[in-house]
Amino acid sequence: MSPSPGSDALSAQVHEVLEPVVADAGLFLEGVQISGAARRRVVRVTVDLPDGPGGVTSDSLAQVSQAVSAQLDEAEDLLAGSYLLEVTTPGVSRPLTEPRHFRRAEGRLVTVATTGDQVSGRVLGVTDGELTLATGSGTVSLPLSDVERGRIDVELNRAGDAQD
């Protein structure tokens, strides 16, 4: 679904209104995307944990959804007319572009693109501007300034997961 014309400015306004509400819920406001026409507008709010590994629980997502909905109702002149509100998490398909994203992926298998190279490994940590990966050939530290982007590699049986 593509953003509607003028939605960037509106998305920025909605982001500003929602950021404190999401932070009060202990989450990080990853982004706001508004798409569709006025009568079929979709407001997609993406939230995540502020830092470190783990995931947003369904209870936490439900609570922040209610808080976001209430805040948007209070700011009724911001989004005139009806809209569909979607509150979601980024999921594993999110590109890893910020140090926080890599900290959130700690313990996960990732592939990162650096200047002219690709490296795959398990994220051991992010400290002092460096990303540390456990690769098949040992531990590799990469300056985050050299990392162009990364992605989480989906694992069916991830190391450390409980086996039934």
C-alpha positions, 0 to 999 in steps of 0.5 A: 500500500503506497503512501498518499500524497501529503502523508509524509507531513501528516505521518510526522505529525502523528509520530510526534503525537504518538511518541510519548504514548508509545514510550509510556508503554515502554516501547519505541515508536519505529514509524508511522505510515499513512496510506489510502484516500481520506475515506479509506485511510490506513494508519500503520504504527510500528512499535518495538522494544527500545533495545536488547533482544526479545520481542513485544508480547501480544499483551503489550501490543494490545495495551499500546494499541488501545493507548494509541487509539485513545490518543488519536481520538483525542487529537481528532482534528489531526486525522479527520474522518474515519481510518483503519488503525494497525499497530504492529511490530517490524518483524524479521523482515525489517532491514537492520540499519541502526545500532539499535536494530543490531542490539535487538538482533543479539543472538540471531543469525544475520547477513550484513552488507559492508562496503564490497563484502557480505558477512553472515554470523550470529550477533554477539553484541554491539559496543563502542560502534562495532558489531561483533559476529560469530561466523563459521571462521571465528569472531568478526568485529565490524565498524558499524560505520562500514555496515550498509545494511543487514537482515535477519536470517530466518532459522527454523531451529534457532540455537538456544531455542527449547526443543520439544 
